[in-house]
Structures are given as C-alpha cells and as structure tokens.
C-alpha cells in the first residue's frame, strides 16, 4: 500500500514510521526537508504545478497540513489552496485513493457545555474552525472516497504549553467550569493507523469520526492535577472577569464502536509519563 502524508509534522512522522514498519511504502510531502524514517519529498503543496507532477500511485492520502501562521490568510492557504491541490491530485488517479482529512473539534460552536458527536451541528465561532469546516465540506463535495477525523486538543511529550501554564501560577476559572477535551498524540496516530487498516481490509467506515478521550474535564481540574503531579501549589482560582462561554464536551462512542481502544483513556493516564519526564528536565529544575 502506498501512503502519502501531506504535511508530515509530528503526527505524520509517527504514523509514517508505524506504516513503514508494516511494509507499506510511505512518502512524506513537506516544504522543508526533515529527518524521517521514510522518504520525504520536498514540495510546496500550494504550487499546483508541483503537486501535478507527483506520481499517480497513492492508495491513501493523509492530510495533516497546518498553517504557517494562524491568521485567516494562513488557514485559507491550507484549507482552500493546498487542500484543493491535493484533492485535484487524488481525482487524477484512475482509482481515487482514500483521502483522510485530519480535522478538529474546532468545527463545533457549542459554548454551554453541551455534548457533541459526529451528528451535532457545526457552526464554528473562530476563524480557524470556519476554515477547517470549509475544508471538510469541500472534500465531501469533491471526493466520495474520503474520511474526516476530528481530533480534540492534542497533547504529548513535546506539547507542553499547558504544563508551563499550570506552572506559571496564572489564575484559572473553576466555576462555571471551562470544559476541555483532549487526546494523546499516540492515540491520534493509533486511530489513523486503525482506520487505514480497516480500509485496507475492505471494512466499512463512517465518513466522519470525532476522536477525543473518554473524559471531558474542566480546565481547572486538569491544571490542578498537573500541579499535584509536579508537587507545586495548585492554580489560584480566578474570581473576576469570568467567562460564561464554557465550551463543549466531546462524545467518542463511534470510534470505540468501530473497535478502537484508547491507549490513554483519560488525561490522567496520558499525562503521568509526560509529567514524570518533565519533572527531571532542566526546564523544570531551573524554573
């Protein structure tokens, strides 16, 4: 099986290594050359002429491109220009490959702690969510053989912004709770691998999967847990200028019904090893 990884950041590198170890032919597509366990083609995916020269031998395309900057122009370039180029590339195949778009729960606009799933309304408030939803709809219109995977907040060993925020002593709202949804990067890789394997076996897939761990949790509770694990004071409770927009809670039943089992079912299991490693880092010891 030939797999093209468009974007090829941290998720792409981890997924590509796993797929290659299984004997698949993996090619990463990225503007700048990077070290990887599989071949990387240096290419500007916003250049339709360059994309048109790619060999028409893909069985699966995984689109994980992220904007170079988080402006409207940055999101437009990814979810309009680059996505259109890659969809055009897929359509030129005699047998169109499976096109997997790695999307985000940012496409949901619910702000009152509502539960959301694959069937929930998508009315994003942020510019990022609006462009990601634009990309989803474009893919749905253009290709029958597609799959949309909406990940919630991804965390992992190198994604430590929340740890640093917890360590900073910045006050955090406790009530009303600010709901957060997250998923460990190794579960993101596991889910993409799992879905590709199901496709390869000819098993039926749903067109959209919402992928988040089993436990939506308030921002305060997560930060309090991180502080406990680091043996530092809990975050001060914010008492002024409280937000009434409390986000949503993500329901993950569909991906579990498909047969996926989470490596890290909640943030507690996921953060333990990350925090243990962080506790012994120079960054923590010198703070």
Secondary structure, 3 states (H helix, E strand, C coil): CEEEEECCCHHHHHHHHHHHHCCCEEEEEECCCCCCCCEEEECCCCCHHHHHCCCCCCCEEEECCCCCCCCHHHHHHHHHHHHHHHHHHHHCCCCCCEEEEEEEHHHCCCCCCCEECCCCCCCCCCHHHHHHHHHHHHHHHHCCCEEEEEECEEEECCECHHHHHHHCCCCECCCCCCEECEEEHHHHHHHHHHHHHHHHCCCCCCCEEEECCCCCEEHHHHHHHHHHHHCCCCCCECCCCCCCCCCCEECCHHHHHCCCCCCCCCHHHHHHHHHHHHHCCHHHHCC
